[in-house]
Amino acid sequence: MNNLNFLQKSVLATLAYYDIFDYPLTGLEVFKFLINPLHVVALTEKIHEIEFEPMPEVVLADVLNCLDNFSAKGGSASGGKNTGIIGEKNGFYFTKGRESLIDERIERQKISAQRWKKALKILKLLQFVPFLEMVSVCNSLAIDNSKKEADIDFFIITKKGRIWMVRFLVTFLVWISGFWRHKDKISGRICLSFYIADDFLNINSLAINPYDIYLAHWIAELKPILNRNKTYEEFIAQNQWVRDYLLNFGQFMNFFHPEFKESIRAERFRKAGEFIFKGFIGNLKEKILRCLQKRKISRKMAEHEIPTAVVVSNRVLKFHENDKRAYFQQEFLKKLKSALSIDNNNNKC
């Protein structure tokens, strides 16, 4: 175990995490999402046999070299027996014995391509909404890993003091489009379960203890499709705590290409709405919409074992009743311990 150096542990931890989601990675993706196992393991149960040295600086070439050395002993890399620590095929890296994930990833990319078209179609309506600062795709679609039965998750940032107004307008527009997710209508529908105001960009307080590897990845994977006033860049800057989990967080910005161009008509409509509702009239409307929505929400809310699964305030609206972060953390820990327990003599990068 002590023969593994820091970089090797980080690479194995990264592949172990994405193995939970049946998602093989390219070399660049391993570098982008490279996990800092020092922080993760230190905050979980004690693993006395694992020793971590101080965190060094890591560059892409180091990661690619490590991956090549790890996979060179695998069957797909050398044509020999499958005795390598990890596998590699067609530029994808995966945990040992999980070669089938490559075809699965390609199939999910095809599904995701259709989901992206739908997300952008909805955005043509949402661009008219005043006080809407950012719309970002999150969860599986953000990394093109959408299953056939999955929905399309949006993460929305609003102007402060207007979160209830934006939620009302966004929900209404998605509803009239016929793409709103509700009840058993899930596949390919738009899920609107997470809003924050732009005075609550640092969402570290929503993390669960003792650590939240899922939330860190969730932030790193976000892909904004509407980004006004550089809100996405500020959001990333405000959440640098993610670097405790992901060594290279902040080096990559996930802008959607081609960039969505807001229409002149939508811009004029939006600015007119912001002018009309920026003062007393807007505050009154916000208060009315808050009362109406909170009344409906209170009838559906239930106690959750994770306090930050469901949050209702004037700065955060988060409705994740099926919050699985604790499960993902336990799965990651099991896979991490399994990966680091591999007999790795003579496998230094």
Secondary structure in CASP SS format (residue, H / E / C, confidence):
PFRMAT SS
TARGET T0000
AUTHOR 0000-0000-0000
METHOD secondary structure of the structure
MODEL  1
M C 1.00
N C 1.00
N C 1.00
L C 1.00
N C 1.00
F H 1.00
L H 1.00
Q H 1.00
K H 1.00
S H 1.00
V H 1.00
L H 1.00
A H 1.00
T H 1.00
L H 1.00
A H 1.00
Y H 1.00
Y H 1.00
D H 1.00
I C 1.00
F C 1.00
D C 1.00
Y C 1.00
P C 1.00
L E 1.00
T E 1.00
G H 1.00
L H 1.00
E H 1.00
V H 1.00
F H 1.00
K H 1.00
F C 1.00
L C 1.00
I E 1.00
N C 1.00
P H 1.00
L H 1.00
H H 1.00
V H 1.00
V H 1.00
A H 1.00
L C 1.00
T C 1.00
E C 1.00
K C 1.00
I C 1.00
H C 1.00
E C 1.00
I C 1.00
E C 1.00
F C 1.00
E C 1.00
P C 1.00
M C 1.00
P C 1.00
E C 1.00
V C 1.00
V C 1.00
L H 1.00
A H 1.00
D H 1.00
V H 1.00
L H 1.00
N H 1.00
C H 1.00
L H 1.00
D H 1.00
N H 1.00
F H 1.00
S H 1.00
A C 1.00
K C 1.00
G C 1.00
G H 1.00
S H 1.00
A H 1.00
S H 1.00
G C 1.00
G C 1.00
K C 1.00
N C 1.00
T C 1.00
G C 1.00
I C 1.00
I E 1.00
G E 1.00
E E 1.00
K E 1.00
N C 1.00
G C 1.00
F E 1.00
Y E 1.00
F E 1.00
T E 1.00
K C 1.00
G C 1.00
R C 1.00
E C 1.00
S C 1.00
L H 1.00
I H 1.00
D H 1.00
E H 1.00
R H 1.00
I H 1.00
E H 1.00
R H 1.00
Q H 1.00
K H 1.00
I H 1.00
S H 1.00
A H 1.00
Q H 1.00
R H 1.00
W H 1.00
K H 1.00
K H 1.00
A H 1.00
L H 1.00
K H 1.00
I H 1.00
L H 1.00
K H 1.00
L H 1.00
L H 1.00
Q C 1.00
F C 1.00
V C 1.00
P C 1.00
F C 1.00
L E 1.00
E E 1.00
M E 1.00
V E 1.00
S E 1.00
V E 1.00
C E 1.00
N H 1.00
S H 1.00
L H 1.00
A H 1.00
I H 1.00
D C 1.00
N C 1.00
S C 1.00
K C 1.00
K C 1.00
E C 1.00
A C 1.00
D C 1.00
I E 1.00
D E 1.00
F E 1.00
F E 1.00
I E 1.00
I E 1.00
T E 1.00
K C 1.00
K C 1.00
G C 1.00
R C 1.00
I H 1.00
W H 1.00
M H 1.00
V H 1.00
R H 1.00
F H 1.00
L H 1.00
V H 1.00
T H 1.00
F H 1.00
L H 1.00
V H 1.00
W H 1.00
I H 1.00
S H 1.00
G C 1.00
F C 1.00
W E 1.00
R C 1.00
H E 1.00
K C 1.00
D C 1.00
K E 1.00
I C 1.00
S C 1.00
G C 1.00
R C 1.00
I E 1.00
C E 1.00
L E 1.00
S E 1.00
F E 1.00
Y E 1.00
I E 1.00
A E 1.00
D C 1.00
D C 1.00
F C 1.00
L C 1.00
N C 1.00
I C 1.00
N H 1.00
S H 1.00
L H 1.00
A C 1.00
I C 1.00
N C 1.00
P C 1.00
Y C 1.00
D C 1.00
I H 1.00
Y H 1.00
L H 1.00
A H 1.00
H H 1.00
W H 1.00
I H 1.00
A H 1.00
E H 1.00
L C 1.00
K E 1.00
P E 1.00
I E 1.00
L E 1.00
N E 1.00
R C 1.00
N C 1.00
K C 1.00
T H 1.00
Y H 1.00
E H 1.00
E H 1.00
F H 1.00
I H 1.00
A H 1.00
Q H 1.00
N C 1.00
Q H 1.00
W H 1.00
V H 1.00
R H 1.00
D H 1.00
Y C 1.00
L E 1.00
L C 1.00
N C 1.00
F C 1.00
G C 1.00
Q C 1.00
F C 1.00
M C 1.00
N C 1.00
F C 1.00
F C 1.00
H C 1.00
P C 1.00
E C 1.00
F C 1.00
K C 1.00
E C 1.00
S C 1.00
I H 1.00
R H 1.00
A H 1.00
E H 1.00
R H 1.00
F H 1.00
R H 1.00
K H 1.00
A H 1.00
G H 1.00
E H 1.00
F H 1.00
I H 1.00
F C 1.00
K C 1.00
G C 1.00
F H 1.00
I H 1.00
G H 1.00
N H 1.00
L H 1.00
K H 1.00
E H 1.00
K H 1.00
I H 1.00
L H 1.00
R H 1.00
C H 1.00
L H 1.00
Q H 1.00
K H 1.00
R H 1.00
K H 1.00
I H 1.00
S H 1.00
R H 1.00
K H 1.00
M C 1.00
A C 1.00
E C 1.00
H C 1.00
E C 1.00
I C 1.00
P C 1.00
T C 1.00
A C 1.00
V E 1.00
V E 1.00
V E 1.00
S C 1.00
N C 1.00
R C 1.00
V E 1.00
L E 1.00
K E 1.00
F E 1.00
H C 1.00
E C 1.00
N C 1.00
D C 1.00
K C 1.00
R H 1.00
A H 1.00
Y H 1.00
F H 1.00
Q H 1.00
Q H 1.00
E H 1.00
F H 1.00
L H 1.00
K H 1.00
K H 1.00
L H 1.00
K H 1.00
S H 1.00
A H 1.00
L H 1.00
S C 1.00
I C 1.00
D C 1.00
N C 1.00
N C 1.00
N C 1.00
N C 1.00
K C 1.00
C C 1.00
END
